[in-house]
């Protein structure tokens, strides 16, 4: 079995009408694609992630005498749907945990399988009252016909339980983008949303905001009000260097290193200010756009400056604040204040078609 990976990436300035821009997204923070202020076009390009095989895995846990007590095939929330997980497993006397990962359908955990490939195992430890104690993970590579066994011991775990989840989806695409030339101290909102290139896509994204050293500032999985609860949103203030770096990955890839099984087109939208007609400045036309849209409700509305799903007076305030507090009336139009930037990044996270044999 093989899987093919193909990611198509394009950057769209001013929400598509101003012209399509495309570029290669970086695969890590230090390789983040730099998006120039005012950039409207670059050469078309494609990103081709590494090809990978996602093994169909099976999990078993053992008691203190080495007897197989629990097994699972496809219950993990991580991976591509063919990864196992077990929850609330009693920790063996002496604070010992003992489990093995094999390939499906090796239900006896003897190595009777033909699966192979990378995977990650995550373990969470809880005490007898259900309070979290510890967390650790293993990166492994399962070979055909073999079983990977794991054993840990800590007397402080005695009497508790543990969860073990396997993630079989690796390698896959992760996208990093660096927005530059922004105004320090200005508030912003960034979110993923359906791509205008594929509005029917339903990729489950995971979004991260990183500081200048590459450390996470904030992350978000799902916006509760987004379609199907799949898209992500973060808000904050532009730092002193005027740059923002975001990473976009698939659900479950909390380390932004490619352990996810999501695929599909999405858009990454950075919004600063009140440019509601997406022409690169904040002027009377944006006020008109807000006025004409007043009262509209829904997701991803152009004049919804605070992204709360309704165009109302709060969105007028967003526009007004980018005019340095000036207001529009019937007899006067203020000169534009601070510039507003909207850059839409349309990206394909890849999840190849899968043919499983058991």
HUGI-V818842 format. One record per backbone hydrogen bond with DSSP energy under -0.5 kcal/mol. CO is the residue of the C=O (numbers start at 1). NH is the residue of the N-H. E is the energy in kcal/mol with one decimal. If there is no record, write none. Layout:
{{CO	NH	E} {CO	NH	E}}
This chain:
{{7	47	-2.3} {8	348	-1.0} {10	346	-2.9} {11	13	-0.6} {11	21	-2.5} {12	15	-0.6} {12	344	-2.9} {13	18	-0.6} {14	17	-0.5} {14	18	-0.6} {15	17	-1.8} {16	19	-1.9} {19	13	-1.0} {21	11	-5.1} {23	25	-0.5} {26	176	-1.9} {28	31	-1.1} {29	32	-1.5} {33	35	-0.5} {33	178	-3.1} {34	36	-0.7} {35	180	-1.1} {36	39	-2.1} {42	22	-0.5} {45	9	-0.6} {47	7	-2.4} {47	49	-0.6} {53	55	-0.8} {55	57	-0.8} {56	104	-2.7} {58	102	-3.0} {59	72	-2.1} {60	100	-2.8} {61	69	-2.5} {61	70	-1.1} {63	66	-1.9} {67	63	-2.2} {70	61	-2.4} {72	59	-2.7} {78	81	-0.6} {79	261	-0.5} {82	57	-2.1} {83	76	-2.3} {84	166	-2.2} {86	164	-2.8} {89	162	-1.9} {92	95	-1.4} {92	96	-1.5} {95	154	-2.2} {96	92	-2.4} {97	152	-1.9} {98	62	-2.7} {99	150	-3.2} {100	60	-2.2} {101	148	-2.8} {102	58	-3.0} {103	106	-2.2} {105	107	-2.3} {106	109	-1.8} {111	113	-1.9} {113	145	-0.5} {117	142	-2.6} {119	140	-2.8} {120	167	-3.4} {121	138	-2.6} {122	165	-2.7} {123	136	-2.1} {124	163	-2.3} {125	133	-3.2} {125	134	-1.2} {126	161	-1.7} {127	130	-1.9} {131	127	-2.5} {134	125	-3.0} {136	123	-3.0} {138	121	-2.8} {138	140	-0.5} {140	119	-2.2} {142	117	-2.1} {143	146	-2.2} {147	149	-0.5} {148	101	-3.0} {150	99	-2.1} {152	97	-2.6} {154	157	-2.5} {155	158	-1.4} {157	160	-2.4} {160	91	-2.6} {161	126	-3.0} {162	89	-2.6} {163	124	-2.1} {164	86	-2.5} {165	122	-3.1} {166	168	-0.5} {167	120	-2.6} {168	170	-1.1} {169	260	-0.8} {175	248	-3.2} {176	26	-1.4} {176	33	-2.3} {177	179	-0.5} {177	246	-2.5} {178	35	-2.8} {179	244	-2.4} {182	184	-0.6} {183	186	-1.8} {186	238	-2.8} {188	236	-1.8} {189	271	-3.0} {190	234	-2.8} {191	269	-3.1} {193	267	-2.9} {195	198	-0.8} {198	195	-0.6} {198	201	-2.1} {203	205	-0.9} {204	251	-1.9} {206	249	-2.8} {207	220	-2.4} {208	247	-2.3} {209	217	-3.7} {209	218	-1.3} {210	245	-0.8} {211	214	-1.7} {215	211	-2.7} {218	209	-2.9} {220	207	-2.7} {222	224	-0.6} {223	226	-2.0} {226	229	-2.2} {227	230	-1.5} {230	205	-1.6} {231	223	-2.7} {232	192	-2.5} {234	190	-3.0} {236	188	-2.4} {238	185	-3.1} {239	242	-1.9} {242	182	-2.7} {243	239	-0.5} {244	179	-3.3} {245	210	-2.6} {246	177	-2.6} {247	208	-2.5} {248	175	-2.6} {249	206	-2.5} {250	253	-2.1} {252	254	-1.6} {253	256	-1.5} {258	260	-1.8} {264	349	-2.7} {265	203	-0.5} {266	347	-2.8} {267	193	-2.0} {267	269	-0.6} {268	270	-0.5} {268	345	-2.0} {269	191	-2.0} {269	271	-0.5} {270	343	-0.8} {271	189	-1.8} {272	341	-0.7} {274	276	-1.7} {275	278	-1.0} {281	283	-0.6} {283	286	-1.0} {283	287	-1.3} {284	288	-2.3} {285	289	-2.2} {286	290	-2.3} {287	291	-2.9} {288	292	-2.7} {289	293	-1.4} {290	294	-0.8} {291	294	-0.7} {293	296	-2.4} {296	311	-2.4} {301	304	-1.5} {303	305	-1.5} {304	307	-1.3} {309	298	-2.3} {310	312	-0.8} {311	295	-2.9} {312	315	-1.0} {312	316	-1.1} {313	317	-1.9} {314	318	-1.5} {315	319	-1.9} {316	320	-3.3} {317	321	-2.7} {318	322	-0.8} {319	322	-0.9} {320	323	-2.4} {320	325	-1.5} {321	324	-0.9} {322	337	-0.5} {323	326	-1.7} {329	332	-0.6} {332	329	-1.6} {341	272	-0.8} {342	14	-1.6} {343	270	-1.2} {343	345	-0.6} {344	12	-4.3} {344	346	-0.7} {345	268	-1.6} {345	347	-0.7} {346	10	-3.1} {347	266	-2.1} {347	349	-0.6} {349	264	-3.7} {354	356	-0.5}}
